[in-house]
Structure formats: C-alpha cells, structure tokens
Amino acid sequence: MFSQMKHKLSFGYITLLSENIAEVVVNQNIVMTLEMVDEYDYFLKCHFNGDFGLLINKINQYSYTFEAQLAIASLSGIKAMAVITYYPKCDQMTKTLVNTRKMDHWNLKQFSGLELGLQSGINWLEQELLSVN
C-alpha cells in the first residue's frame, strides 16, 4: 500500500499521490526561477525511477521567469501533466506556457478546479500512464 507523503520545497510542496503521480502546489505570489526548477527536477528524479505524471494544482497565483519557462517540465520521465486551474488568469498563463514550449509536444490537459477537476485530473493521469506502460 502506498502512503501519500507531502514534501516542502522552497517554492511550495510536492505530494506523492501514488508510485507514479505527484501533485505540485506552488505558493502564492512565487516567481519560479531556474534554481527553483532545478530543485523541482532534482526532487522528481530522486522519487521516480520510471515514467510518471504530474498533477499541477494551481490553487495559488504565481509566475515564471523566462529561463524557468524554458526549463520547466523537461525531464524525460514526465509522460503526462494534468493542470488544475481555478480562475481565467491561471488558465491563460498555462496556455501561454504550453505555447512557448509547443516544440516539446507536452501531453498536457487542463481541468477546472471548480468542476471537480482534481479527481478528473488524477483519473486522466492514471489512464495516460497505463497507455505508456
């Protein structure tokens, strides 16, 4: 049986939801820097051996430096990302980031946190991870 564990990082926290899914929550008003992306990647590399999915829970408003935008979510083990948004500004920021990184062909889907998106996102990630294994 897998036990969920929450890990505090400098920019927020990551909760391991299963053996191959992590929930990421960035704190309010953080500006994600390249150093924070490195910390994020290091954590993920230490906790996942194979393919995994990320549940990006955007309950807070935050932004990225341009360098961070170019580096975030670059690990080869990331096979799917579900992004849960709660307000239009977050929704648009996610679309802008995806467009900036369109050459990476992210397997990313957005869900509304106001419409039970968290559980829908987890279910979608589980299905996506089954299809890559």
PyMOL commands that set and color helices and strands:
alter all, ss='L'
color gray80, all
select helices_A, chain A and resi 34-47+66-71+88-100+102-104+113-115+117-132
alter helices_A, ss='H'
color red, helices_A
select strands_A, chain A and resi 5-9+12-16+21-26+31-32+52-57+63-64+78-85+108-112
alter strands_A, ss='S'
color yellow, strands_A
deselect
rebuild
show_as cartoon
